[in-house]
Amino acid sequence: MKPHKNSFQRDQSRFKFIGHALHGDGNFRPTVFYDKYDRAYDVTESYLVRYPRESLEKYARRNELAFYSSPFFRVVSKFISYVTGKPVQREYNNEIYEQVAENCDGKHNSIDVFWQDFMMESKARGSMMLLIDMPKSIEGTLADQLQERQLPYWTPIFPELVKEYRVGEDGLFDFVEFNGNLTIDGEEEPVIWHFDRDEWWVEDHEEKKLDQGAHPLGVCPIISFTEFGDYPCFGPFSPIADLAKRLFNLDSELDEILRSQTFSILTMQVPEDTTDEQRLEAARAVGDSIGTSNLMMHTGSTPTFIAPDSGPADIYLKRIDQVQQQIKDIGLVVAQPESRESGIAMEMRFHAINSELAKFCVRMEDIERKAWEITAKWLGIDATPDIGWPRDFNIADVEKELMMLESMQRAVMPEAVVDAQQKKIVATQFDGYEQAQMEELFDAIDTENAEARMEVTTDG
C-alpha cells in the first residue's frame, strides 16, 4: 500500500530534520550574509527561533555567534560503539561472498565499516533503506569479474530522499523511488531512481528517462530497516533531535543574556533643567573620553553603573542542565562515577542498554540476512553466508563490581564465588576480546589464585 500524501510529507520532513540534528548541518549551520562594513544583516533558514520583536539584523548576529555541539551524534556514537565492540560472526563459504564483503559498497569499504556508518544513520532515525544493486554490464570470466569487481554492491538510502514507495502484502517493497545522482559527461547530475520487483529506471527531474533495464530477482532490490514495526518508523532515539534543537536555542539565548550582563550600562547624573541639546553634548563628551556608547542619563544622585540581574542567566543554566539530562536519559547514557545517581538507578540503566543493544542487533542481523539473499539472487548462488550478530552484552560498572569483589573477600566467601566475580570483572572490562584471549585471562586468574592459596596452605 502507498502512504497517505500528507503523512508521507510529514515523515520526510521529520527524517530530514533528524539527519540535520545528527550531523549538525542544514539549518543547524545557517549561512550569514554581511554588508560592505562586515556587519551581519541577513541569514538563511535556521533552527534558531526568531524572537517576535527581534530585528532581522539582530537575528543574523545571533546566528553568527550560535554554535551546535552535536549532542545527538555523541549519544548515537556511544551506543553504536557498544555494538561494534563485539565482532559479528560470519562464515561466507564462498570466495565471491568474501570479495563482496571486502568491498561492500564499491567504494573499498569492508562490510564492518559499511555497517558502522549504516547503524549510525538508522539508530538516529529508526529507519533506513538498503539497495543491493549490480553493475549494468557483466562481461568476461569469473576471474575478470572479481578483478574488476563486477559484483553486487550495497548502497544506503536515507528515508528523507524517498519520493514514493509502496509496500506489498508480503511486507516487501513493490517499488521505491528516491532522489539520487548520476554521472553524466563527468558531472554529477540530480536524478530520480526507480526500482521495483521486475525493472529499474532513472530519469531527470523533467521525467525524461535516461536509462532503464530489467532484473531477474523477482523482488525489489531495496529493503528496509526499522527498529520496530513496519516502515516508516521513528526510533526511541529520535526525540533527542528535538531536544538538541532546544539546546541549540537555549545556548544562543543564554549568550544574549550574558552579553547584556557583561556590558553594564553607564549612567550619568544631569540637572533636571538640562535641555536635550545639552544632554546630547554631555553624552558625546563622555563617550569620547570613556569609550562607550551605552549611556543612560538620569537626575538624582551620583553616576554609577547599572548591571542587570543574574537571575535569568541562572534559570537558563538550570534549564540547559535539565535538557542535557533528558538527552542522556533517552540515549541510555550511563552516569559518570562522580554522579549522584543511585546504585539501583544505574543498575536499571545497565539492564536497559543491554536489552536495547540485543534488540538492535537482532534487527541488524535480519537486514544483513536479507541483503545476502538478494546478493545471492544477483549471483545465481543458492547458499548464503552464515551470520550471527552478538546478543549478549556485558555493559556494567566495573568500579562497582570491584567493590563487590572486595566485599566478598572481606566476608570470606567461598573461593569459587570469589573466582567467579573476578572473571566477571575481566569479562566486562575486556568485552571485545576474542574467546581465545578471554580464556587465557581466565586461566591466568585460576593459576594465580591456585598458587596464592597453595602458599597460604604451606605457611599454615
HELIX and SHEET records of a PDB file:
HELIX    1   1 LYS A    5  HIS A   23  1                                  19    
HELIX    2   2 GLY A   26  PHE A   28  5                                   3    
HELIX    3   3 LEU A   56  LEU A   65  1                                  10    
HELIX    4   4 PRO A   71  THR A   84  1                                  14    
HELIX    5   5 GLU A   95  GLU A  102  1                                   8    
HELIX    6   6 ILE A  111  ARG A  125  1                                  15    
HELIX    7   7 LEU A  142  GLN A  147  1                                   6    
HELIX    8   8 PRO A  159  LEU A  161  5                                   3    
HELIX    9   9 PRO A  239  THR A  262  1                                  24    
HELIX   10  10 ASP A  276  ILE A  290  1                                  15    
HELIX   11  11 GLY A  311  ILE A  330  1                                  20    
HELIX   12  12 GLY A  343  LEU A  379  1                                  37    
HELIX   13  13 VAL A  398  ARG A  410  1                                  13    
HELIX   14  14 GLU A  415  GLN A  429  1                                  15    
HELIX   15  15 GLN A  435  ASP A  459  1                                  25    
SHEET    1   A 2 VAL A  32  TYR A  34  0                                        
SHEET    2   A 2 ALA A  40  VAL A  43 -1                                        
SHEET    1   B 2 GLN A  89  GLU A  91  0                                        
SHEET    2   B 2 ASP A 386  GLY A 388 -1                                        
SHEET    1   C 3 TYR A 153  ILE A 157  0                                        
SHEET    2   C 3 SER A 127  ASP A 133 -1                                        
SHEET    3   C 3 ILE A 222  THR A 226 -1                                        
SHEET    1   D 5 VAL A 162  VAL A 167  0                                        
SHEET    2   D 5 PHE A 173  ILE A 184 -1                                        
SHEET    3   D 5 GLU A 187  ASP A 196 -1                                        
SHEET    4   D 5 GLU A 199  GLU A 203 -1                                        
SHEET    5   D 5 LYS A 209  ALA A 214 -1                                        
SHEET    1   E 3 LEU A 295  HIS A 298  0                                        
SHEET    2   E 3 ILE A 265  GLN A 269  1                                        
SHEET    3   E 3 THR A 304  ILE A 306 -1                                        
END                                                                             
